[in-house]
Amino acid sequence: MTQASTSDTWQWIQSELRGKGIDIEALSCCAPDTSCLKVVCLPTGLGQSLEELGQEVRDQVVMVRVDEETRRKLDAWVASGAVKSRSEAAALFIREGLKVRASELDHLGEAIRNVEEAKERLRRKARDVFGDNDGDDGGSS
Protein backbone atom coordinates (compact mmCIF):
# COMPACT_ATOMS: atom_id res chain seq x y z
CA MET A 1 0.00 0.00 0.00
CA THR A 2 1.44 3.36 -0.97
CA GLN A 3 1.40 6.48 1.18
CA ALA A 4 -1.18 8.03 -1.18
CA SER A 5 -3.48 5.02 -0.93
CA THR A 6 -3.09 4.98 2.86
CA SER A 7 -4.15 8.62 2.94
CA ASP A 8 -7.09 7.90 0.62
CA THR A 9 -8.10 4.96 2.80
CA TRP A 10 -7.93 7.08 5.94
CA GLN A 11 -10.05 9.81 4.30
CA TRP A 12 -12.60 7.19 3.24
CA ILE A 13 -12.72 5.74 6.79
CA GLN A 14 -13.22 9.21 8.27
CA SER A 15 -15.98 9.95 5.77
CA GLU A 16 -17.77 6.66 6.48
CA LEU A 17 -17.54 7.20 10.23
CA ARG A 18 -18.76 10.80 9.95
CA GLY A 19 -21.75 9.43 8.04
CA LYS A 20 -22.51 7.28 11.10
CA GLY A 21 -22.15 10.25 13.44
CA ILE A 22 -18.62 9.42 14.57
CA ASP A 23 -16.06 12.18 14.19
CA ILE A 24 -12.44 11.19 14.76
CA GLU A 25 -9.12 12.86 14.16
CA ALA A 26 -6.24 11.32 12.23
CA LEU A 27 -3.56 9.93 14.48
CA SER A 28 -0.28 8.63 13.11
CA CYS A 29 0.95 5.48 14.78
CA CYS A 30 3.75 4.69 12.33
CA ALA A 31 6.99 6.16 11.15
CA PRO A 32 6.54 8.42 8.09
CA ASP A 33 8.22 5.91 5.77
CA THR A 34 5.77 3.08 6.61
CA SER A 35 2.15 2.66 5.66
CA CYS A 36 0.29 1.21 8.63
CA LEU A 37 -2.99 2.41 9.95
CA LYS A 38 -5.02 1.28 12.94
CA VAL A 39 -8.49 2.57 13.70
CA VAL A 40 -9.78 2.15 17.22
CA CYS A 41 -13.29 3.20 18.21
CA LEU A 42 -13.83 4.06 21.84
CA PRO A 43 -16.98 5.16 23.58
CA THR A 44 -16.99 8.87 24.41
CA GLY A 45 -17.43 8.30 28.14
CA LEU A 46 -15.68 6.13 30.66
CA GLY A 47 -18.80 5.77 32.80
CA GLN A 48 -19.62 2.22 31.78
CA SER A 49 -16.02 1.10 32.28
CA LEU A 50 -15.92 2.77 35.68
CA GLU A 51 -19.20 1.10 36.61
CA GLU A 52 -17.84 -2.31 35.51
CA LEU A 53 -14.66 -1.65 37.49
CA GLY A 54 -16.76 -0.93 40.59
CA GLN A 55 -18.53 -4.28 40.23
CA GLU A 56 -15.31 -6.27 40.05
CA VAL A 57 -13.34 -7.34 43.10
CA ARG A 58 -9.98 -5.55 42.89
CA ASP A 59 -7.85 -7.70 45.16
CA GLN A 60 -4.73 -8.00 43.02
CA VAL A 61 -1.94 -5.56 43.85
CA VAL A 62 0.31 -4.29 41.06
CA MET A 63 3.08 -1.87 41.93
CA VAL A 64 3.78 0.62 39.19
CA ARG A 65 6.04 3.64 38.98
CA VAL A 66 4.91 6.55 36.84
CA ASP A 67 6.46 9.82 35.78
CA GLU A 68 5.45 13.15 37.34
CA GLU A 69 3.11 14.12 34.50
CA THR A 70 1.21 10.83 34.70
CA ARG A 71 0.87 11.23 38.48
CA ARG A 72 -0.51 14.74 38.00
CA LYS A 73 -3.06 13.45 35.50
CA LEU A 74 -4.12 10.65 37.85
CA ASP A 75 -4.45 13.21 40.64
CA ALA A 76 -6.59 15.41 38.35
CA TRP A 77 -8.97 12.50 37.82
CA VAL A 78 -9.18 12.03 41.60
CA ALA A 79 -9.72 15.79 42.13
CA SER A 80 -12.52 15.76 39.56
CA GLY A 81 -14.41 13.24 41.68
CA ALA A 82 -14.66 10.80 38.77
CA VAL A 83 -12.57 8.24 40.68
CA LYS A 84 -11.86 7.77 44.37
CA SER A 85 -8.11 7.26 44.25
CA ARG A 86 -5.00 7.10 42.08
CA SER A 87 -5.30 3.33 42.32
CA GLU A 88 -8.83 3.37 40.89
CA ALA A 89 -7.78 5.79 38.13
CA ALA A 90 -4.78 3.65 37.22
CA ALA A 91 -6.90 0.47 37.24
CA LEU A 92 -9.45 2.15 34.96
CA PHE A 93 -6.87 3.31 32.43
CA ILE A 94 -4.98 0.02 32.50
CA ARG A 95 -8.25 -1.78 31.79
CA GLU A 96 -9.08 0.61 28.94
CA GLY A 97 -5.60 0.28 27.47
CA LEU A 98 -5.84 -3.50 27.55
CA LYS A 99 -9.16 -3.30 25.69
CA VAL A 100 -7.60 -1.13 22.99
CA ARG A 101 -4.70 -3.54 22.53
CA ALA A 102 -6.74 -6.76 22.92
CA SER A 103 -5.84 -8.21 19.52
CA GLU A 104 -2.10 -7.69 20.08
CA LEU A 105 -2.39 -9.19 23.55
CA ASP A 106 -4.22 -12.21 22.14
CA HIS A 107 -1.27 -12.81 19.82
CA LEU A 108 1.16 -12.41 22.73
CA GLY A 109 -0.95 -14.75 24.87
CA GLU A 110 -0.58 -17.47 22.26
CA ALA A 111 3.20 -17.02 22.24
CA ILE A 112 3.34 -17.03 26.05
CA ARG A 113 1.35 -20.28 26.17
CA ASN A 114 3.80 -21.79 23.69
CA VAL A 115 6.75 -20.71 25.86
CA GLU A 116 5.11 -22.11 29.02
CA GLU A 117 4.47 -25.43 27.26
CA ALA A 118 8.11 -25.54 26.12
CA LYS A 119 9.29 -24.83 29.68
CA GLU A 120 7.14 -27.67 30.99
CA ARG A 121 8.57 -30.05 28.37
CA LEU A 122 12.06 -28.95 29.43
CA ARG A 123 11.25 -29.59 33.11
CA ARG A 124 9.93 -33.07 32.29
CA LYS A 125 13.03 -33.82 30.22
CA ALA A 126 15.27 -32.56 33.04
CA ARG A 127 13.44 -34.83 35.53
CA ASP A 128 13.97 -37.75 33.14
CA VAL A 129 17.69 -36.98 32.85
CA PHE A 130 18.45 -36.03 36.47
CA GLY A 131 15.75 -37.93 38.33
CA ASP A 132 12.73 -36.48 40.10
CA ASN A 133 14.39 -35.78 43.49
CA ASP A 134 10.96 -36.24 45.13
CA GLY A 135 9.68 -32.86 43.92
CA ASP A 136 12.79 -30.97 45.05
CA ASP A 137 12.93 -27.64 43.27
CA GLY A 138 16.67 -27.81 42.66
CA GLY A 139 17.99 -26.61 46.01
CA SER A 140 21.18 -28.20 47.35
CA SER A 141 21.27 -30.50 50.37
C-alpha positions in Angstrom: 0.0 0.0 0.0 1.4 3.4 -1.0 1.4 6.5 1.2 -1.2 8.0 -1.2 -3.5 5.0 -0.9 -3.1 5.0 2.9 -4.1 8.6 2.9 -7.1 7.9 0.6 -8.1 5.0 2.8 -7.9 7.1 5.9 -10.1 9.8 4.3 -12.6 7.2 3.2 -12.7 5.7 6.8 -13.2 9.2 8.3 -16.0 10.0 5.8 -17.8 6.7 6.5 -17.5 7.2 10.2 -18.8 10.8 9.9 -21.8 9.4 8.0 -22.5 7.3 11.1 -22.2 10.3 13.4 -18.6 9.4 14.6 -16.1 12.2 14.2 -12.4 11.2 14.8 -9.1 12.9 14.2 -6.2 11.3 12.2 -3.6 9.9 14.5 -0.3 8.6 13.1 0.9 5.5 14.8 3.7 4.7 12.3 7.0 6.2 11.1 6.5 8.4 8.1 8.2 5.9 5.8 5.8 3.1 6.6 2.1 2.7 5.7 0.3 1.2 8.6 -3.0 2.4 9.9 -5.0 1.3 12.9 -8.5 2.6 13.7 -9.8 2.1 17.2 -13.3 3.2 18.2 -13.8 4.1 21.8 -17.0 5.2 23.6 -17.0 8.9 24.4 -17.4 8.3 28.1 -15.7 6.1 30.7 -18.8 5.8 32.8 -19.6 2.2 31.8 -16.0 1.1 32.3 -15.9 2.8 35.7 -19.2 1.1 36.6 -17.8 -2.3 35.5 -14.7 -1.6 37.5 -16.8 -0.9 40.6 -18.5 -4.3 40.2 -15.3 -6.3 40.1 -13.3 -7.3 43.1 -10.0 -5.6 42.9 -7.8 -7.7 45.2 -4.7 -8.0 43.0 -1.9 -5.6 43.8 0.3 -4.3 41.1 3.1 -1.9 41.9 3.8 0.6 39.2 6.0 3.6 39.0 4.9 6.5 36.8 6.5 9.8 35.8 5.5 13.1 37.3 3.1 14.1 34.5 1.2 10.8 34.7 0.9 11.2 38.5 -0.5 14.7 38.0 -3.1 13.4 35.5 -4.1 10.7 37.8 -4.5 13.2 40.6 -6.6 15.4 38.3 -9.0 12.5 37.8 -9.2 12.0 41.6 -9.7 15.8 42.1 -12.5 15.8 39.6 -14.4 13.2 41.7 -14.7 10.8 38.8 -12.6 8.2 40.7 -11.9 7.8 44.4 -8.1 7.3 44.2 -5.0 7.1 42.1 -5.3 3.3 42.3 -8.8 3.4 40.9 -7.8 5.8 38.1 -4.8 3.6 37.2 -6.9 0.5 37.2 -9.4 2.1 35.0 -6.9 3.3 32.4 -5.0 0.0 32.5 -8.3 -1.8 31.8 -9.1 0.6 28.9 -5.6 0.3 27.5 -5.8 -3.5 27.5 -9.2 -3.3 25.7 -7.6 -1.1 23.0 -4.7 -3.5 22.5 -6.7 -6.8 22.9 -5.8 -8.2 19.5 -2.1 -7.7 20.1 -2.4 -9.2 23.6 -4.2 -12.2 22.1 -1.3 -12.8 19.8 1.2 -12.4 22.7 -1.0 -14.7 24.9 -0.6 -17.5 22.3 3.2 -17.0 22.2 3.3 -17.0 26.1 1.4 -20.3 26.2 3.8 -21.8 23.7 6.8 -20.7 25.9 5.1 -22.1 29.0 4.5 -25.4 27.3 8.1 -25.5 26.1 9.3 -24.8 29.7 7.1 -27.7 31.0 8.6 -30.0 28.4 12.1 -29.0 29.4 11.2 -29.6 33.1 9.9 -33.1 32.3 13.0 -33.8 30.2 15.3 -32.6 33.0 13.4 -34.8 35.5 14.0 -37.8 33.1 17.7 -37.0 32.9 18.4 -36.0 36.5 15.7 -37.9 38.3 12.7 -36.5 40.1 14.4 -35.8 43.5 11.0 -36.2 45.1 9.7 -32.9 43.9 12.8 -31.0 45.1 12.9 -27.6 43.3 16.7 -27.8 42.7 18.0 -26.6 46.0 21.2 -28.2 47.3 21.3 -30.5 50.4 
